Amino acid sequence: MIKDFEYSAPGTLDEALSLISQYGEDGKIIAGGQSLLLLMRRKLVAPRYLVDIKGISSLDYINISENGDLNIGALTTHRAIETSREIQQKFRILSEMEENIAAVENRNWGSIGGNLCHADPVGDPSPVLVALNARLEIVSVRGERTVAVEDFARDRFYVNLAHDEILTEIQVPCPAPRTGSKYTKFSILEGSFALASVAMSVTLNAKSDICDDVRIALGAVNSTAMRAREAEEVLIGKEITDELLEKAGEVASGEADPIGDMRASAAYRKELVKVLVKRVGKEALLRAGKDSWEGSSAKSDGKVALLGRR
């Protein structure tokens, strides 16, 4: 049974900020409740005050600026991101990621900001946004600040957010020319939690297929979504080949620090990282404009062959 609490549903962001500032550590923001209510039922959290911000319409939007930057309100639903024509055309990786989050009923209600603040290491948005070099706008009665997505989650279910702060916006910079990105995850059932996931963004040189920049983000294989920085160094400044992608996958696997549980062993998850980095890298490179490899092609269906026993 959930412990008694006092419920408020402010209509504006200013009202919500005022309330959460008054309540301090006894208050909790709720923005749909698909994750928070489960924690409350399990008695993992027991707030005295709940501030429901789901009805604050000013935090529900998708905007692409004249310079191509994408701004998403924290209360924008997964389904809205999935079906946005602008995102499908200009930030394809985001809409593709959203297609495979839980069921459509969950995507209709759950918000992108709520997912990020829950900080489940198996969540899908975080590695994608890390690969896209996204930032978060955070607001309180004391002012506002921005933080990189890769620095937001500090541990499982623990984020860089003070008790009186609210995440208000996700900011994704316009990708440079000749940039391609791709995300995939491996899960037992379609739409379920990832055993491992990889997002990659690759920028090729304007005059050649040399890799000018790359960001590789891993999900579900650490306490938070993480950059595979050593794997990135394998690729930067080189023309990427099958062999280099395979080496990057091996290095990324070594950087991962997954747990083993009833769904998969740590060793199995590491092996998945090797496979996914190579596969995602090929697709990202094709999207960046690299000619396809002779005698091979990148897989775009996001599926991975089973690797044997777990």
C-alpha angles and dihedrals in degrees: 000000000000116000115246117270140174113250128211129178108192117194097214138042092241091056091048092049091050092051097046089048090054094047097049115177091352092066132078133190116231120193104173101331101230090131104022096053091054090054091048092050089052089049091239090128128021112183119186091211131037119197109198111206097171092107096054099111094187088073094055112084147105117215132173112196127219090262091053100256115144122223120188124187113235093240094053108124125239089241093055090053092046094053100037109122092207092053092045090054102039107021101030094162090066096053091045091051092051093053091070101045111114116293128329090253089060092047091051091060108024119087131218091233093050090052092052093047092050087060098200104173090223092057118123106217098059100064091044092051091045089054090049092051091238126176133207128226112219123189137192136159085268094061139273138289139177128229132185114253090235089060097043102080110060099177140337107320092350123108141179094261127118120223092255096046131096127199106233109168145019113215119199117184120228108264118246119251114283092025121142129182137188138176132194137163135197115226135161093238127026110265095013129116118301123250085199134347137188132198122186135183118191128187118196127203116267093238103033144015093264112132108245095177139000136178120195117190125187126203133195093014100087138028088272138012104285142196114241092216097167090052090050090056089057090064107032115103095013138095101251118236135176089263093052092049090050090051091048089052091053092049092047090050089056091051092052118094106192129172124234119233142152091293100051142345123249090247092054091051091051090052089051090056090057092053096042097049092055094045096045091044092057093051093045090052092050089051089050089058103262115148112253118261115265110257094006139072136197118253113233100181093085093230124134128200115243112264098214129262120001 
